[in-house]
């Protein structure tokens, strides 16, 4: 089985901390970590460890060998917005899936895996969030399961700040507002709907350009399926090109994930990435 070697250098913030406690800060389970110890996959300063009771010192080097999942490469060029040893952030074009629907292999995940294979980097692309097929913009991938676990929890606990920009139908009565309607699945179609029995969803919007077609910035907390599309349609401002919640028109969906802010899974420093819309 192929393995991804992850190297972690201890800084003074983690000096005198137990190794097990440090590893648990990546939000992986204790049983997962103990299994890595049992398989002799964790070393400290080139010495294989049996458990995580050792006390860390500044500049210690932890090496962890993580299994790499089998991948399906899809030969497609990608636009990279940010990359380091733990994450890669790309600009997703319209009309492509993030990950396979069980049929298509032409996905962004497989395109990123092809990029890794092309440069002979032993890692695997793990998407930490999703974007609709037609939505464009920022797409974040973890390169290993430690980064995946940390960022997945950050997404779930709303620690990742996400801002979108879109073009909507109609002129807004006020320049900013907040939509806090719960969203649930419509039992009679493949749509999501505003529903009292749905899950909490909160969208804050600010109008950038007001008119028959308005340009709007939207910040979301929860990231429910189709959240922005459902919320804006619910106040009679459907997104241009949204055939599901707006008019049946041939324009592409004018919804773009343009700014994200989150803490890096290793350094814990804030990262801000922006990606300008194409409309």
C-alpha positions, 0 to 999 in steps of 0.5 A: 500500500502506498503511503504519504509521509507527513512531517510535523515540526514542533514549535514553542507553542507545543513545547512540553505537551504530550505527543498524544495530546498534540495529535488529538488537536487534529480532531482525529480519534484516539483509536485511529492514533493508537492504531498508527502506533500499533502499526509502527507508523509514528516516529519522533526524531527518527525513532519509532514510538509505541505510544504517545506518552512522550513529552515534546520539545521545540524543533522535534520532528514527528513523522507519520506514515499515512495510507493513501487511498486508491484514486481515479486520475482525470486529466484536466488542468487546474487553477491553483490558488494556494498549495503547501504540504497539507492543503491545496486550494483550486478555482473550480470551473462551472459544470463539473462535479466535486467528487464522483456521483458513482458514474462520472470520473470527470471530477475536480477531485480526480483532476487534483489527483491527476495533478499530484500524479503528474508531479509524482507527489504521494498524497490524495485529494480529500475535498473538505466541502462541496460546490454545486455542479454549476457553481464556480470558485474556491474549492479546498482539498486536504492532502492527508487525513490529519488535515482532512479531519481538522478542516472538516471539524472546522467546517462543521463548527462554522469556523470557516468563513465563506463569502460568495458573490452572485447576480440576482434578479430584481432590485433590492429594497435594502442594501443588506439583510439576513435570511435565517429560514430553515432549509429541508428537502422537498419530498416531491422533487429534487429541490430544497425548500424553506421549511419549519422542519428543516435544518438551521441555515443563515445567510447574510447578504449585502448588495454591491450593485442594485438594479434589474440584475443585482450583484450581491455578496453573501456570507453563509454559516451553515452551508446547507445544500443549495442554501444561497440559491434557496434563500435568495429565491425565497425573497424573490431574488433568484440567482441568474441562470438558476433553472431549479429555483429561478427561470428556465434560462440558458445562462450559466449559474451566476454564483461564485465562491470568492473568499474564504478564511480559515486556520491552517491545520498545522500552523493554526495561522489564519489563511485568507484566499480570494478568487475573483468572479468571472461575471 
